[in-house]
Amino acid sequence: MAASPLKTPFGFNPTSPIPAPAVPVEAAPSDLLGQVKDAFAKVNKFRDDLNLPHPGTYEGVNREVRNTFLNNQLFDGARCDITKVLTPNFQVTHSFAMGSVGAPSSYNFGTAFIGQQSFLSGNLDTDGNVQARANYAWSNTNVSKVQAQLSTTPGHSMLQVEQDYNGQDFNINIKGVNPSPVEGTGIFIGSYLQSVTKNVSLGVEAVHQRPTPDQRETIWSYVAKYTGNDYIATAQYQGFGALQASYYLRYSEKVDFGTEIQLVTAGGRREAIATVGGKFEFRRSTFRGQVDTTGKVSAVLEEKIVPGFSFLVSGEMDHGKGQSRFGVGMMWEV
C-alpha cells in the first residue's frame, strides 16, 4: 500500500517545488519629465549604436582646401619672423616687413602662451594696433574664446566672444561680434553641424545683424559635406545669393590638391570664380601653387635650410590687370 503524501494542517505539501518569487515589473514613467528622460536616453542609445564620426566645425568645412591655397601665405617685399621659445609654454615673435606695395614698413611684436587648458596670444605693431586672443577649455568638448582688436583707425576696433561645443557627432558654435547688452546691437552668429552618416554631414548657420536698435537682418546659410577615404567634397549656399563648392584630394602623404568655385547671383550680379591649388612637401622644402579664372597665378616656396631656419620666396602674377608681386623672407626659431 503506497504511503499517502505528507500534509500539513494548512494544506502545504513540503515535497512540492517552491514557486519563484515574482519579479516586480518596472513601471513606465508616468510623469512628463520621466517620459522626456526616457525618450532622450533612447535617442542617445540609438546615436551611440550608429557610431557616427565628429564632423568638425561649420566654419572649418573648407579647412583642408584653405590650407592648400595661398590666402594666408602670399606677401610682397621683404619679411622676417624671429621666434624665441622662452619656456615650453611661452614664446615671443618679432616680425619685420618692408618694401610692400600695398602696406608701409612695419614691426610686430607677438607673444603666445599655450597651457593644458588655455591659450593666450597678443600682438602689437608700430601703428599702435593691439590684437589679443584667449581660449579656455572647460572640458574636452566645451571651449570659450575671446578675440579683441584695438585700432587707431576709427571703426576698426572689434570684440568677439565665442562658445564652441563638440558633441560625439555634432558641433554647436555661437559668436557675438561687438555685442552691446544695453542696446542689443551687434552681429550674432550661430551654427550647427551634424553627421547624418559616416560620410555625410549637414549644417546650418544663422547670421543676425543689428547695427542699430531699429535695424535688423538675418541671413541663413546651409552646407553639405561628404568625406571619403582620401577626399572631401563640400557645397554651401549663403542666403545673400552665393553658392560655393569645393573639392579636396589627398593624393599622397606629401601631395594635396584643392579646388573651389564661387558663384554670386545677388543684386543681379552673375559672377563666378574658380580656383585650383596644390601643395607639395619635399624632404627639405614645401611648395604651394595656385591659379584662378581671373588670371592670377601664385606660388610660395619654403626652403628649410637648417632646423629652425627657413627661406621663403613668394610671387603672384595678375594677367588680368597686368600686375605682379614678389617677396622674399626668412623664418628663424631660436
C-alpha positions in Angstrom: 0.0 0.0 0.0 1.5 3.3 -1.1 2.2 5.9 1.6 -0.1 9.0 1.4 1.7 12.3 0.8 2.6 14.3 3.9 0.1 17.1 4.6 0.2 19.9 7.0 -2.7 21.4 8.8 -2.7 24.3 6.4 -2.6 22.2 3.2 1.1 22.9 2.3 3.0 20.0 0.8 6.7 20.2 1.6 7.6 17.9 -1.3 6.2 20.2 -4.0 8.6 22.7 -5.6 8.5 26.2 -4.1 7.4 28.8 -6.7 9.9 31.5 -7.5 9.2 34.9 -6.2 7.5 37.3 -8.6 9.9 39.8 -10.2 8.3 43.3 -10.0 7.9 44.9 -13.4 9.3 48.4 -13.6 6.6 50.8 -14.3 6.8 53.1 -17.2 7.4 56.7 -16.3 4.1 58.4 -15.8 5.1 62.0 -15.4 6.2 64.2 -18.2 9.8 64.6 -17.0 10.2 60.9 -16.8 8.9 60.4 -20.3 11.3 63.0 -21.6 14.3 61.4 -19.9 13.3 58.0 -21.2 13.0 59.3 -24.8 16.3 61.2 -24.5 18.0 58.0 -23.3 16.6 56.1 -26.3 17.8 58.7 -28.7 21.3 58.7 -27.2 21.5 54.9 -27.3 20.4 55.0 -31.0 23.1 57.6 -31.8 25.7 55.6 -29.9 24.8 52.5 -31.9 25.3 54.4 -35.1 28.9 55.4 -34.0 28.9 58.5 -36.3 32.2 60.5 -36.5 32.7 64.1 -35.4 32.0 66.3 -38.5 34.3 69.2 -37.4 33.1 72.8 -37.3 30.8 74.7 -39.6 33.5 77.4 -40.0 36.1 74.8 -40.9 34.2 72.7 -43.5 36.7 74.1 -46.1 39.8 73.9 -43.8 41.7 71.4 -45.9 41.2 73.4 -49.1 42.1 76.6 -47.4 45.3 75.0 -46.1 46.2 74.1 -49.7 45.6 77.6 -51.0 47.8 80.7 -50.6 45.3 83.0 -48.9 47.5 83.5 -45.8 50.8 82.7 -47.4 51.3 85.4 -50.1 53.3 88.5 -49.4 55.5 91.0 -51.2 58.6 92.9 -50.3 60.8 91.6 -47.6 59.8 90.0 -44.3 61.5 88.3 -41.4 60.0 86.4 -38.5 62.1 85.6 -35.4 60.6 83.3 -32.8 62.2 82.8 -29.4 60.9 80.0 -27.2 61.5 81.1 -23.6 59.8 78.2 -21.9 58.0 75.1 -23.2 54.7 77.0 -22.8 55.7 80.6 -23.7 57.3 82.2 -26.8 57.7 85.6 -28.3 57.9 86.6 -32.0 59.4 89.6 -33.7 58.1 90.3 -37.3 59.6 92.8 -39.7 58.1 93.8 -43.1 59.3 96.3 -45.6 59.0 97.1 -49.3 55.4 96.1 -49.7 53.4 97.8 -52.5 50.2 97.9 -50.5 51.4 98.4 -46.9 54.1 100.5 -45.3 57.0 99.1 -43.4 56.1 97.7 -40.0 57.3 95.9 -36.9 55.1 93.5 -35.0 55.7 92.0 -31.5 53.8 88.9 -30.6 53.5 86.6 -27.5 51.9 83.3 -27.1 51.2 81.1 -24.1 50.0 77.5 -24.5 48.8 75.7 -21.4 46.9 72.4 -20.9 43.5 74.2 -20.8 44.2 77.7 -22.0 45.8 79.6 -24.9 46.7 83.3 -24.8 48.3 85.4 -27.6 48.8 89.1 -28.2 50.3 91.3 -31.0 51.4 94.9 -31.1 52.5 96.8 -34.2 54.2 100.1 -34.8 50.9 101.8 -35.7 49.6 101.1 -32.1 47.1 98.4 -33.1 46.7 95.7 -30.5 45.3 92.2 -31.1 44.6 89.7 -28.3 43.1 86.2 -28.2 42.2 83.9 -25.3 40.9 80.3 -25.4 39.9 78.3 -22.3 38.8 74.6 -22.5 36.4 73.9 -19.7 36.4 70.3 -20.8 37.3 68.2 -23.8 34.1 69.3 -25.5 33.4 72.9 -24.3 35.7 75.8 -25.2 35.3 79.5 -24.6 37.1 82.0 -26.9 37.6 85.8 -26.9 39.2 87.9 -29.5 39.8 91.7 -29.3 41.3 94.3 -31.6 42.1 97.9 -30.6 42.8 100.0 -33.7 43.9 103.6 -34.1 41.6 103.7 -37.1 38.1 104.7 -36.2 35.6 101.9 -36.6 38.2 99.1 -36.8 38.2 98.1 -33.2 36.4 94.8 -32.5 35.4 92.4 -29.7 34.3 88.9 -30.4 33.1 86.3 -27.8 32.6 82.7 -28.8 31.4 79.5 -27.3 32.2 76.2 -29.0 30.7 72.8 -28.0 31.7 69.5 -29.6 29.4 66.5 -29.2 30.2 63.0 -30.3 28.7 63.6 -33.7 27.9 67.3 -33.9 29.3 70.8 -33.3 27.5 73.9 -32.0 29.1 77.3 -32.2 27.8 80.7 -31.0 29.5 84.0 -31.7 28.9 87.6 -30.8 30.8 90.4 -32.6 30.8 93.8 -30.9 27.7 92.9 -28.8 26.0 95.6 -26.8 23.9 94.2 -23.9 22.3 97.6 -23.3 21.1 98.3 -26.9 21.1 94.7 -28.1 23.2 95.7 -31.2 26.0 93.7 -32.8 26.4 90.7 -35.1 25.3 87.3 -33.7 26.2 84.1 -35.4 25.0 80.6 -34.6 25.9 77.4 -36.4 25.2 73.7 -36.1 26.9 70.8 -38.0 25.7 67.2 -37.7 26.9 63.9 -39.0 24.0 62.0 -40.5 26.0 59.1 -41.9 29.7 58.0 -41.6 30.4 60.1 -44.7 27.8 62.9 -44.9 27.4 65.9 -42.6 24.8 68.7 -42.9 24.8 72.1 -41.2 23.1 75.4 -40.9 24.2 78.8 -39.9 22.3 82.0 -39.0 23.9 85.5 -39.1 21.8 88.1 -37.3 23.0 91.7 -37.9 21.6 94.5 -35.8 23.7 97.7 -36.4 21.1 99.9 -34.6 18.2 99.0 -32.4 15.8 99.8 -35.3 17.6 97.8 -38.0 18.0 94.1 -38.1 18.6 91.4 -40.7 19.1 87.6 -40.6 20.9 85.6 -43.2 20.7 81.8 -43.3 23.3 79.5 -44.8 23.4 75.8 -45.4 26.2 73.4 -46.0 26.7 69.7 -47.0 29.9 67.8 -46.6 31.0 64.4 -47.9 34.1 62.8 -46.5 35.7 59.9 -48.4 38.8 57.9 -47.7 41.2 60.5 -49.2 38.9 63.3 -50.5 36.4 65.8 -49.1 33.6 67.5 -51.1 31.5 70.4 -49.8 28.7 72.6 -51.1 27.5 75.7 -49.3 24.6 78.1 -50.0 24.5 81.5 -48.5 21.3 83.4 -48.1 22.5 86.6 -49.8 22.8 84.8 -53.2 26.1 83.0 -53.2 26.9 79.3 -53.9 30.3 77.8 -53.1 31.6 74.3 -53.8 35.0 72.8 -53.0 36.9 69.5 -53.5 40.0 68.4 -51.6 42.1 65.4 -52.6 45.0 64.0 -50.6 46.9 62.3 -53.4 49.6 61.1 -51.1 51.2 61.9 -47.7 53.1 64.8 -49.3 50.8 65.9 -52.1 47.5 67.7 -51.7 45.2 69.3 -54.2 42.2 71.6 -53.7 39.7 73.3 -56.0 36.9 75.8 -55.2 34.2 77.6 -57.2 32.2 80.6 -56.1 29.0 81.8 -57.8 27.4 85.1 -56.9 23.9 86.0 -58.1 22.9 88.7 -55.6 21.7 92.1 -56.8 21.5 91.0 -60.4 25.2 90.0 -60.4 26.4 87.0 -62.4 30.0 86.3 -61.3 31.9 83.1 -60.9 35.5 82.4 -59.8 37.2 79.0 -59.8 40.5 78.4 -58.1 42.8 75.4 -58.2 45.8 74.9 -55.9 48.3 72.3 -54.9 50.7 71.7 -52.0 53.8 69.6 -52.4 56.1 68.6 -49.5 59.6 67.6 -50.2 62.4 66.4 -47.8 63.5 70.0 -47.0 61.0 72.3 -48.7 57.3 72.9 -49.2 55.9 74.3 -52.5 52.4 75.8 -52.9 50.9 76.8 -56.3 47.6 78.3 -57.2 45.7 79.6 -60.3 42.2 81.0 -60.7 40.0 82.1 -63.6 40.7 85.8 -63.0 44.2 85.3 -64.4 46.1 85.2 -61.1 49.0 82.7 -60.8 50.6 82.5 -57.4 53.3 80.4 -55.8 55.2 80.2 -52.4 58.3 78.2 -51.8 59.6 77.5 -48.3 63.1 76.1 -48.1 64.3 74.6 -44.8 68.0 75.5 -44.8 68.7 74.1 -41.3 66.5 73.0 -38.4 64.8 76.2 -37.2 65.6 78.4 -40.2 63.6 78.7 -43.4 63.9 80.8 -46.5 60.7 82.0 -48.3 60.0 83.1 -51.8 56.6 84.4 -52.8 55.3 85.6 -56.2 52.0 86.5 -57.9 51.2 87.5 -61.4 47.8 89.0 -62.2 47.4 88.7 -66.0 44.0 90.3 -66.0 45.4 93.6 -64.5 48.9 93.3 -65.8 50.4 93.4 -62.3 52.8 91.3 -60.4 54.2 91.0 -56.8 57.3 89.4 -55.5 58.7 88.9 -52.0 61.4 87.2 -50.0 61.5 86.3 -46.4 63.1 84.4 -43.5 61.7 82.4 -40.6 64.0 81.8 -37.7 63.3 79.9 -34.5 65.8 80.3 -31.7 
